[in-house]
Amino acid sequence: MMPNLSEIKDDMTKNGLDDLIIKLDHIAYRVKKGERVKAMAELANAVPYYEFKSFKVISMNAITSCIKLDKTSPVVVVSEGLDEDSIVEKYVKKHGGRIHHLAYLVKDIEKVVEIQKKRGITFTTDEIIGSEEEGIKQIFTMPTQTANHIIEYIQRFGDFDGFFTPSNIGVLMKSTEKLGEA
Ligand SMILES: [Fe+2]
């Protein structure tokens, strides 16, 4: 059985996680192929978001757009698959369009993962993805049992402000013309 919230909080504090996990960095949606722009418009209609970046994620065979409310608020990332074989489209076929993960900025990802593994948290990969040279390190937990979404831990280096390792993305312009070429 899960311990209660105050027991968990005490345990997190005791393990030093209060100081290592800084803030919500981004929220990532996965939506049906062809519905990324509609999803962004829906969100932007409710909250004054602006689009600031779009790129192709090669490993997922998907296009990802990022919208922001302001400089400091968590970014909202919306991905759609480029074809039926895309991991994003397969996910959406199974679960519907929805939030895929919540990403939290951390200070020392190795330390966080080491502590969390000891505490029984399981991850989708054995190793942390990315490197300091690439500007980003990240890892994903297994989905939560209650809401079936993933928690990502992310650490950035230098002025890198992306969401995936650079080797993993193709930069896109925002215009549909360029999007067609991707
Ligand atoms: Fe992410």
Residues whose N, C-alpha, C, O or C-beta is under 5 A from the ligand:
A	BS01	LIG	A28 A103 E152 F163
